[in-house]
């Protein structure tokens, strides 16, 4: 394993004890994904040692202590050629702070909304001069805050650097507001004012077939252009932002995977489509029991086709990953089975994937097979590919 050592001090050179130090990284090589996170705390002399860093992963050094600016450093570009790296003295400065308020277009504060901060210390590449910085890493991506009852938000323990403060409406990429802040060591920037058009929130509750609150269920607008969605809370209630008067009436559907993860003995299926208008506050959505649809994938000569993924979508919803009700892969007999909501119609879609790097054994069409408006209790449905 690779070893990384160093000492963490304050601006006066005094050692800092109890600093959280981690070597963090991920990398895919030859099709194998590896990740690494080894951590320790500095001792009374400010010293740290990470002694089990994976040799095939590109790392970053992560330093955190309350009231000090969190810092991240890319490991040297020649990390893979070194068995031991000594960082010497690393200085943590008093932490900076950014704060502001989020309002609607009408000027009212927006409570309970997520605000994101993107950026890191400006000397991130100090030990990697002239080399490309490590991209899309775990510890430099995004910090998150949530506004209080008066729409206020803050981020603290920040280092010197450039940061982007962003508020957005989930599912509507074009609806956001952002401000860039240049922060000095230990600096304090207040008065950030962001504004969003949230439309008129739709509020309601999701219930199980027995009438109990369904927790952790995503409610989503059935519109391919938008991905507006919100999860239910501990009481089954949801509040959906981003639906505007211009949309008039929208159809809502549920994604129940998270409910079933937390309730493995009581699996439920998605609700019917429920219509709502901007500003509705009494929407009730009921999940349904599960029934089974069976079928077979074959050629036009009746030969079974194995290893074909079959996906089911609630009829009328967009055919996007987040809207998949159920999916299965055909077995060697071409058979598949889907657990679906009772009393509903679904659209079935099946692709014909070919083995990577090999000539296809059958010249299938490139278009997926689609069957629409199929009752969820159907048996022996046939999906046929033409040669």
C-alpha positions in Angstrom: 0.0 0.0 0.0 1.0 3.6 -0.5 1.8 5.8 2.6 1.1 9.6 3.0 2.4 11.6 6.0 2.5 15.2 7.1 1.8 17.7 9.8 -1.1 20.1 10.2 -0.5 23.5 11.9 -2.3 26.8 12.4 -1.1 30.1 10.7 1.3 30.7 13.6 2.9 27.3 13.1 1.4 25.6 16.2 0.4 22.0 15.7 -3.3 21.2 15.4 -4.5 18.1 17.2 -7.6 16.2 16.2 -7.7 17.3 12.5 -9.6 14.7 10.4 -7.3 13.7 7.6 -8.4 11.3 4.8 -7.0 10.0 1.6 -9.9 9.8 -0.8 -10.2 8.6 -4.4 -11.7 6.4 -7.0 -10.6 5.1 -10.4 -11.6 2.6 -13.1 -8.8 0.6 -14.7 -9.3 -2.3 -17.2 -13.1 -2.2 -16.4 -12.6 -2.6 -12.7 -13.9 0.2 -10.5 -12.0 0.8 -7.2 -12.6 3.3 -4.4 -10.6 4.2 -1.4 -11.2 6.2 1.8 -8.6 5.9 4.6 -8.8 8.4 7.5 -7.1 9.3 10.7 -6.8 12.1 13.3 -3.7 14.2 13.8 -1.9 13.6 17.2 -0.8 16.2 19.7 2.1 17.2 17.5 -0.2 17.7 14.5 1.2 14.6 12.7 -0.7 12.2 10.6 0.1 9.0 8.7 -2.1 7.2 6.1 -0.5 3.8 5.6 -3.0 1.8 3.6 -3.7 3.8 0.5 -4.6 1.7 -2.6 -1.8 1.7 -5.2 -4.2 1.8 -8.2 -6.3 4.8 -7.1 -5.7 8.5 -7.7 -6.2 10.2 -4.3 -7.0 13.6 -2.8 -6.0 14.7 0.7 -8.9 15.9 2.8 -8.4 18.1 5.9 -11.2 19.1 8.2 -11.5 20.6 11.7 -14.4 22.6 13.1 -13.9 26.4 12.9 -11.1 26.0 10.4 -11.4 26.2 6.6 -11.7 22.7 5.1 -9.0 22.0 2.5 -8.5 19.5 -0.3 -5.3 18.8 -2.1 -4.8 16.6 -5.2 -2.0 14.1 -4.7 1.0 14.6 -7.0 0.6 13.6 -10.6 3.3 11.0 -10.2 1.5 9.4 -7.2 1.5 6.0 -8.9 5.3 6.0 -9.0 5.8 6.7 -5.3 5.4 4.4 -2.3 5.5 7.2 0.2 4.6 10.9 0.0 5.4 13.4 2.7 3.4 16.6 2.6 5.4 18.4 5.2 3.6 21.2 7.1 0.0 22.0 5.9 -1.7 25.1 7.3 -5.3 25.3 8.3 -6.6 28.9 8.5 -9.7 30.0 10.4 -12.8 29.1 8.4 -14.8 31.5 6.3 -18.5 31.8 6.0 -21.0 32.6 3.2 -24.7 33.4 4.0 -27.7 34.7 2.3 -31.5 34.4 1.7 -33.6 32.7 -0.9 -36.9 34.4 -2.0 -39.6 33.8 -4.5 -40.3 36.2 -7.4 -42.9 37.8 -5.2 -40.3 38.5 -2.5 -41.5 36.0 0.0 -38.8 33.8 1.8 -38.6 30.2 0.6 -38.2 27.9 3.6 -36.9 24.3 3.6 -35.3 24.6 0.1 -31.9 23.1 -0.9 -29.0 25.5 -1.7 -25.7 24.2 -3.1 -22.2 25.4 -2.9 -19.5 24.4 -5.5 -15.8 25.2 -5.1 -12.7 24.4 -3.1 -9.6 26.1 -1.8 -7.7 27.9 -4.6 -4.5 26.0 -3.9 -6.2 22.6 -4.6 -3.5 21.8 -7.2 -0.5 22.9 -5.1 1.1 19.4 -5.2 0.1 18.8 -8.8 1.6 21.8 -10.7 1.2 21.8 -14.4 -1.0 18.7 -14.4 -4.7 18.4 -15.0 -6.7 18.5 -11.7 -8.6 15.4 -10.7 -12.2 15.7 -11.9 -15.6 14.8 -10.4 -14.2 13.8 -7.1 -16.1 13.0 -3.9 -14.8 15.8 -1.6 -14.7 18.7 -4.0 -18.1 18.4 -5.7 -20.9 20.0 -3.8 -21.9 21.1 -0.3 -25.5 21.4 0.6 -27.5 23.6 2.9 -31.3 24.0 3.5 -33.0 27.3 4.1 -34.7 27.9 7.5 -38.2 29.2 8.1 -37.1 32.7 7.0 -35.4 31.5 3.8 -31.9 32.0 5.2 -29.0 29.7 4.5 -25.3 29.6 5.3 -22.0 27.6 4.7 -19.2 27.7 7.2 -15.7 26.4 7.7 -14.8 27.5 4.2 -11.2 28.0 2.8 -10.0 30.8 0.6 -11.3 30.4 -3.0 -14.0 31.0 -5.5 -17.4 29.5 -4.8 -20.7 29.3 -6.7 -23.9 29.5 -4.6 -26.9 27.9 -6.5 -30.6 27.4 -5.9 -32.7 25.4 -8.4 -36.0 23.8 -8.9 -35.6 20.1 -9.1 -36.6 18.7 -12.4 -36.5 22.1 -14.2 -32.9 22.7 -15.3 -33.7 26.2 -16.6 -35.2 27.4 -13.4 -32.3 28.4 -11.1 -30.3 31.4 -9.7 -26.6 31.6 -8.9 -24.0 33.9 -7.5 -20.2 33.6 -7.6 -18.3 34.6 -4.4 -14.6 35.2 -4.0 -13.7 34.4 -0.4 -10.5 35.3 1.5 -9.0 33.2 4.3 -11.3 33.6 7.3 -13.6 35.9 5.3 -17.3 36.5 5.8 -19.6 37.2 2.9 -23.3 38.0 3.8 -26.2 39.4 1.8 -26.3 36.8 -1.0 -29.8 37.1 -2.5 -31.2 34.3 -4.7 -34.6 34.2 -6.3 -36.6 31.4 -7.7 -40.0 30.9 -9.5 -41.4 27.9 -7.7 -44.8 28.2 -9.3 -47.7 27.2 -7.0 -46.7 24.2 -4.8 -48.9 21.1 -5.1 -49.3 19.4 -1.7 -50.8 16.1 -0.8 -50.3 12.7 0.8 -49.4 9.2 -0.4 -51.1 6.3 1.4 -50.7 2.5 1.3 -53.7 0.4 0.3 -54.6 0.1 4.0 -54.6 3.9 4.3 -51.3 4.3 6.2 -48.7 7.0 5.4 -46.3 5.8 2.7 -42.8 7.2 3.6 -40.0 7.8 1.2 -42.0 7.6 -2.0 -41.2 9.9 -4.9 -44.1 11.8 -6.5 -43.2 12.9 -10.0 -44.9 14.9 -12.8 -45.6 12.7 -15.9 -43.9 15.0 -18.4 -40.9 14.0 -20.5 -39.7 17.7 -20.6 -39.6 18.1 -16.8 -38.4 15.8 -14.0 -40.3 17.6 -11.3 -40.5 15.3 -8.2 -40.5 15.3 -4.4 -40.3 12.6 -1.7 -42.9 12.0 1.0 -41.9 12.7 4.6 -42.5 10.7 7.8 -46.2 11.4 7.6 -46.6 10.5 4.0 -47.0 14.2 2.9 -45.3 15.8 -0.1 -44.8 19.3 -1.4 -44.1 19.5 -5.1 -42.4 22.7 -6.4 -42.0 23.9 -10.0 -45.5 23.5 -11.4 -46.5 26.8 -12.9 -49.9 28.1 -14.2 -48.7 27.7 -17.8 -48.7 23.9 -17.3 -52.4 24.0 -16.3 -53.3 20.4 -15.3 -50.5 17.8 -14.7 -50.5 14.1 -14.1 -48.7 12.8 -11.0 -47.3 9.3 -10.6 -45.3 7.5 -7.9 -41.9 5.8 -7.9 -42.1 3.3 -5.0 -38.6 1.7 -5.1 -37.5 3.4 -1.9 -40.7 2.4 0.0 -40.1 -1.2 -0.9 -36.4 -1.0 0.1 -37.5 -0.1 3.6 -40.5 -2.4 3.7 -39.2 -5.7 2.1 -42.0 -7.8 3.5 -44.8 -5.5 2.1 -43.9 -4.7 -1.4 -46.3 -2.3 -3.1 -46.8 -1.0 -6.6 -47.2 2.5 -8.1 -50.4 4.5 -7.9 -52.8 5.4 -10.7 -52.1 8.7 -12.5 -53.5 11.5 -10.5 -54.4 14.8 -12.0 -53.5 18.1 -10.2 -53.4 21.8 -10.8 -50.9 24.3 -9.6 -51.8 25.3 -6.0 -53.8 22.1 -5.1 -53.2 21.3 -1.5 -55.4 18.2 -0.9 -54.1 15.6 -3.4 -54.5 12.0 -2.2 -52.4 9.3 -3.9 -52.9 5.6 -3.1 -50.3 2.9 -3.8 -51.5 -0.4 -5.1 -51.0 -4.1 -4.5 -48.7 -6.1 -6.9 -49.8 -8.5 -9.6 -47.6 -10.5 -12.0 -47.4 -10.2 -15.8 -45.6 -13.0 -17.7 -44.3 -13.2 -21.3 -41.7 -14.4 -23.7 -39.2 -12.8 -26.1 -38.7 -14.7 -29.4 -37.8 -14.3 -33.1 -40.4 -14.2 -35.8 -39.7 -17.9 -36.3 -40.7 -18.6 -32.7 -37.2 -19.2 -31.3 -36.5 -17.9 -27.8 -34.2 -15.0 -27.3 -32.4 -14.9 -23.9 -30.7 -11.9 -22.2 -33.2 -9.3 -23.4 -34.2 -6.6 -20.9 -37.9 -5.9 -20.8 -39.2 -2.7 -19.1 -42.7 -1.7 -18.1 -43.9 1.9 -17.9 -47.3 3.0 -16.6 -49.2 3.9 -19.7 -49.0 7.6 -20.4 -45.8 8.3 -18.5 -42.5 9.2 -20.1 -40.1 6.3 -21.0 -37.3 7.5 -18.9 -35.2 5.5 -16.3 -37.0 7.1 -13.3 -40.4 6.0 -14.6 -39.7 2.3 -15.0 -42.2 0.3 -13.0 -40.5 -3.0 -13.3 -37.9 -4.8 -15.5 -36.6 -8.3 -16.0 -34.2 -10.1 -18.3 -35.4 -13.0 -20.4 -34.0 -16.4 -19.5 -32.7 -19.1 -21.8 -36.3 -20.0 -22.7 -37.0 -16.3 -23.5 -39.3 -16.0 -20.5 -39.7 -12.9 -18.3 -41.8 -11.9 -15.4 -42.8 -8.5 -14.1 -44.4 -7.5 -10.8 -46.7 -4.6 -11.6 -49.5 -2.5 -10.0 -53.0 -4.0 -10.0 -55.8 -2.6 -12.2 -53.6 -0.7 -14.6 -52.4 -0.6 -18.2 -48.7 -0.6 -19.0 -46.4 -0.1 -22.0 -43.7 -2.8 -22.5 -40.4 -2.0 -24.1 -37.7 -4.5 -25.0 -34.3 -3.7 -26.5 -32.0 -6.2 -28.4 -28.5 -5.7 -26.9 -25.7 -7.4 -28.7 -22.6 -8.9 -27.1 -19.8 -6.3 -26.9 -17.0 -6.9 -29.3 -18.8 -9.8 -31.0 -20.7 -10.2 -34.2 -24.5 -10.6 -33.5 -25.7 -14.1 -33.9 -29.0 -12.8 -35.2 -29.4 -9.7 -37.4 -32.1 -8.0 -35.1 -33.7 -4.7 -36.0 -32.2 -1.8 -34.1 -35.6 -0.5 -33.0 -37.0 -1.7 -29.6 -40.1 -3.8 -29.5 -43.0 -1.9 -28.0 -46.4 -3.1 -26.9 -48.8 -0.5 -25.5 -51.8 -0.5 -23.2 -51.3 -4.0 -21.8 -53.3 -5.0 -18.7 -50.9 -5.6 -15.8 -52.4 -9.1 -15.2 -51.7 -10.3 -18.7 -50.1 -13.8 -19.1 -47.9 -15.2 -21.9 -47.4 -11.8 -23.6 -45.2 -12.3 -26.7 -42.5 -9.7 -27.7 -41.2 -10.7 -31.2 -38.1 -9.4 -33.0 -37.9 -9.5 -36.8 -34.8 -10.9 -38.5 
